[in-house]
Amino acid sequence: MDVAEELKDALRQRMGADRYALWFGQGVALQADTGGVIVTADNSFAADRLRARHFADLRAAARAVCGPEADVKIVCAEPAAAPGVSPAQAGSQPDNSDPGNSDPGTFNPGDSDPGDSDSTYTQTDGPHFGPTVAGGSHRQPGRAAEATVQAECLPAFGEPAAMSEAQPRGARRTRGGPRTLSMPSNAGGKAPAARSAAEQTGQAAATTRWAMSLSRFVVGESNELAHTATRMIVEQPGSASPVFFWGPSGTGKTHLLTGVRDCLRRKHRLPRVIQLTAEDFTNDFTTALRGSGLPAFRRRYRDVDALLVDDVQFFGGNKRATLRELLHTVDALLRTRKQLVFAADRPPMEIDGLPAELAGRLSGGMMCSIRPLDVASRRAVLQQFAAMVGLELPETLLTPLSEAATGDGRVLSGLVNQIRAYAQMRGQLPSWQQVLDSAAGELLRSAAPIIGMGDIQKAVCDAFGLPSGTLQSRGQQRSVSQPRMLAMYLARQYTRAAYSEIGGYFGNRSHSTVIAATKRVEGWLSPETGAAGETPEAMRIRQAAAAIENMLRTG
């Protein structure tokens, strides 16, 4: 399928077959160019109507097929330009948008390009993708599109994520011009930029596919290893397989999977790349058992170049037939050295109901822990989410927001949306106190996990395999005292309880005992402890602390 046919398919999906046939069925030709797409109409009337009514659809389809920098020229086959329209106006439309990241879309099964969809993201942890199967097309984009592919598939360390811009809904329309929003800034920031409603709609759809590109992934201390693994996959597919990303919700796991999928398709031209969730795999397998048959199911998932599975934790507790089929699918792809990428909220060995042999295979490649976003990463993400809606957050908002918010990308997006709504309602950006008093403040408070000492005790006992209530006993064995010290340390980190309260909860111990325990655990967890001087105790406690903190965040 050539580029022109892909453009036609993209337009049919956006407009519907009937509308497409009415406006593009006859008398309109689509042609790919190095800078984008040229649309040729038979007469000036048709060209004017296309510019007025379908320019946003044309540009969205062009960017979905040819890359985010592609533009559209609408020209008339007649030698003379339409009355009142200059040749420059007849040839192209201005592009005032700055495409960037938008919330990820929900991709539907089939061979269609997710960039042709109008769906929008909410993140995911992400997470929420239906199976996406790369079609067998080998399109030849222009030089601009090729350059975009290289830029998006070779992420630079530390590059912040960029988000797509969107037009505020509350903007007012001026006569003969686009919508504008006049808004003074109470906090020294900039108001949302003016953009037309048609441009907003087209831009949001055009950025769906590349919104979660790897070049727009915010890299920080919390996800450096996962980012490195992703670069290895992109540079040489199959060199690290399987790769397993795990961490709490909202840390970017689905972003990485989607970016890998797009790069494998566009940079390496791999025709069969499937991205789906555990639920999608289970439903597809159940449907195959009831109707279509297992041979077709197995061809679909084993005759692929790469398989990317999200939300693996939902495989836990599945029927044995589904898990056995997944195991055989993983084995078949590993034998042929195909790329496998998985994502979940916990390591494979900690997923209840996952068979040991399957968990072992998922752990046999590269395990990458992703922690919640740190302050620096939250700051970068907030800036880019604000740029997405045309806001520029001043330091008086950006600094306290990045420090007070949780490390969940979805929460950060919600905070920016709340600030944007307040700005449209009041006509100016809020101050920090006004943020706290508004719905954004409620979001900040509700998003913070509420963890009690009972939660910590349960998580520690589960991690060390101890009976419930052991930490409150008078036992002094090392197998009990060390987990108890870790629980005291975590209680200081995650609750506001005083030393005396913590000591009273864990067996009526004195506050000096709790202080000594927290200092002991801090020594074990200190990064300054070199590998040569690290004791087995310290290594065991460090691993347990990381696992317990993840359990506390994910519930």
Phi, psi and omega in degrees: 000125181278178185295320181299319179293322177295322176297317179297317178298318180297319179293321178299319180294324182283318189261338189094149185298321184293311179295323178297316180297326181292316188261335184237002184292316181224146175082004179230128179243140178249132181219131178281140178230170181297331181265356181153236186228138175251124178252120182250122178256153183292328184217166184293327179298313180297320179297317179297320180294322178294319179295320186284325190247333190232014181295318180298318178296318180297316182290322178298316179295319180297318181286331176291326184267316188258355180115160188291346179266356184294142177237175185235134170246130176249116184237162181251138179289339178290146182295327183265145178285158179296149180302136176079003181241123180287158178303323179294320179292324181291335186275333186201168175245144179291148179244102181264007185266159175234089187296147178202206184283138169237174180295142186299151182265160174270116186266136184265157181297157177123187183262012183280157178279126180300339179290346179272004184264155177264003185292157182233165187266159170231353245007074117054156076231045125057016237215158198144041180255136169279171183293134177241121182250126179288131180286174185268016183283150175234078185281157181242087181290164179288179184298322180296317179294321179297318178298323179295319179301314181297318182294321184283332186266358178237077184294146177262141180297133177083000181286129182287156177285146176247146182242155180283150178274155178219148181278128177302135181292334184275009183289151178259149183264131175268156183297126175071013182217180181283173177293145177227155179227113179265117186213117174288157181255120179281338185244015176086006180265179181259145179282163179301142180287152182279134176207150182287157180295320180296320179293321178300313182296314181295320182294318181299319180288322183295330183267002184302315187287316185264006182301323183256039180291156183294331180293346181250020178269126180285119183259130178213188181297333185283344186220020183300316181296316179298321179295321178296317178299322179296319177298321178298318179297315185292320182286324180213090180303135181092350181290333176227104183207133357279155172253133184235113175266132176219144180168174183296170179295144175082018182258000174103016181294314180292327175303314180295316179299316181293320178296319177298315180303314183294319181291321178298323180286316191269321182277315183264356178056036176284121188281342185233090177237121183248129172238129182201173177258168177300322179296320179298316179299315181297314180296320180295320179294318178298318178297321179296321179296326185273338187213291192291337177098149183289325180304315179294320178299315182292323176297323183295321186258346180256338177265062183230164174270332179202145178232124181238120187239126181255160176057048183297336181300337181281355171287336181300130180086000178292166176296150185299328181297319179294316180293323178294320178294320177297319179300313181293326177295316178298315179300316182298319182286326177293323180296325180266010176058040175274160183278129176238132177224132181232157177216142180203174180267003178203164180295157183303321183292344181260003180275113181298134176087354178276123182302147184299322182292324177288316178300323178296319179292320179293333180271354189278357179255251182237116180265125184234112176278136177239117181269165176303151183301134176281178186299316181297319179291320178299321179297314180296319180293319178299318180299318183284324174297323178294318177298329179300324181254014175080021178256150170236105185285130177285167181300328181294342175254318187297315183294307180294328178296313181294332180277327185271333185286158173281169180275036180254121183299326180293321179296320179298319177298318179296322179297316180296319179296323178293319179295320178298316179297319178298317181297321178290326181287318185262347181083009178200158178290146182281160169278172181298320179295322178293327174298314181296328182275352184261189178296332177298322176296321176298321179295319177300315183287321182286332182285336180291126182295136177264108185240127177254172181293332176294322176296318180294316179299316180296316181296319180293317179297319178296319183293325182260001179068036181259149175296151180299135179092356182297323184290343179266002180277177179267007183300140182243008178296151182300325181294343178253319186292322180292314173301326178295318178298319178296320179296320177297318178298314180295327177296324177291327183283323191250354178232169177260016183291144177283165179304320182293322178294317180297315178298319178297324181290318182266061170089027177056048179265159184284163180293330179294327176295320179293319179298315179297321181294316181295321177294323178296316180291321177301323176294320178295323185272354185295130178291347180286346179288113182290163181297326182292325182266005183280130180271160175302327178299311182298318180297318181295316180293321180298315179295318180294320180297318179297317180294320182291318178298322176294321177297320181294325182284324184267350182079000000 
